[in-house]
Amino acid sequence: MKMRQVLAMGMIAALTAGMATAISAAGSQDTASVRGTAKNEAKKPYTDYSVRARNVQQGQIGGTTQLDSDGNFSLANLAPAQYAVELLNRDGKVVCTEGPFNLAQQLAKDNVNISCNKVPAAWWLIGAAAAAGITAGVLTASSAQ
């Protein structure tokens, strides 16, 4: 009988320690943040513009904030994921986007500069792939004749 009591007490201690660890881990989940500026794309008064972080996998908005009087923004307490940062005008229309940023691997992304005038790298890759496809088609047609 004494052996059963010792085993029962040991199991209770192990379960209690496991639950305490799980509760502690759940309570201390890491959050992500992104900070930067949009003053090159927004017009004064900057506070008429807002910035939001959109989770690119789920399409959900992770957070929204107004630009400050200097055209800067800071979005904190985001769940770790990949986010695109969207600049919105006073009517809520997307002016332009920046990213995506992998805030699951790097929890803090600072110095984001929202710039609508630059061509995203993805567009360069698509253009290069299209050019390669056209070149391959021309070469195939030429060698067939």
N, C-alpha and C positions, 0 to 999 in steps of 0.2 A: 504494500500500500504506500509506503514511503517513497518508493521509486516513482509511482504514478504522480504523486504530489510534486516531486522535483521536476519531472518532465512537464507537467502542466504549468508550473511556475515559469519554467524556461521558455515554453511556447508563448505564454502571456507576455513575458519580457521581450521576446523577439518581435512579436506582433506590434507591441506598443512602440518599440524603437523604429520599426519599419513605417508605421503610420506617422510618427513624429517627423521622420525624414521626408516622407511624401508631402505632408502638410507644409513643412518648411520650404521645400523646393517649389511648391505651387505658389506660395506666398511671395517668393522672391524671383518671379519670372522677369527676365530681362526685357526691357523695352527699347525701342529704337527712336532715333531722332534725325531730323534733317534741317539744316539751316543754310541761309544764303541770301541772295539779293535778286531783285527783279527791276532795279531802277533804270536799266537801259531799255526795258521794254514797256514799263508802265509810265504814264504821264502824271505829272503833279495835278492834284494832290494824290500821293501814293496810297493814302488810306482808302481811296475809292476802289482799290484793287485788293483781291485776296488770293491766297495760294492754298491749294489742297493737295494732299498725297493720296493717290489712287493705287490700291493694290492691283498690280497688273495680272495676277493669276485669277483673282476672284472678281475684279471690277468694282470692289467696294471702296468707299471713301474712308481712309484711315484717320484723317483729321483735316481741319480747315482753320486758317488764321488770316487776319488782315495784315497787309504790309504796314510797317510802321512809317513814321514821317520821313525816314531816310530811304525807304524802299527795301528794307530788310524783312526777313521772315524767319520764324523758328517754329517747327512742328515737333512736338515731343510726345512721349507715351504712345508711340506707334507699335503695333505688334510686329515682331521681326518677319519681314517678307520683302518682296521686290515691289518698289513703288515708282510710279511716274509722278513728277511734280507738275501741277497744272497752274498756270496763272490765269485768273478770272477777272474780267472787267466788272464794273458796278452792276451790270445787268445779269451777271452770272454766266456769261459766255466765255468759253475757253479762248484765250488769246494765243497761247502757245504752251508747249510742254517741254520738260527736260527729263532725261533719264532713259530707261529705268535704272534705279539704284538698288543694289542687293543689300538691303538692311537686315538680312538674315545672317550674312557673313560678317558684315561690318556694321555694328549697331549704331554708329554715329557718322553721318555724312555732313561735313561742314563745307563752307565756301562754294555752295551751288550757285552758279550764275545762270539765271534763266535768260537764254538768248534765242530769240525767234529767228534771227537772220542766218544762223549757221545751218548747214545741211547735215542732218543726222547721219552717223556712220552707217546705219542700216541702209539708207538710201544709196550711199556710195557702193555698198556691197551688191545691192539689187541691180544697180546700173552696170557694174562690172560683170555680173553674171549674165545680164541681157546682152551686153556687148560680146562676151565670149560665145554665147549661143548663136548670135548673128554671124560672127566670124566662122564658127564651125559649120554653119549652114552654107555659107558662101563657099568655103573650101570643099565641102562635100559635093556641092553642085558643080564646082569647077572640075573636080577630079572625075566626076561621072561622065563628063562630055568627052 
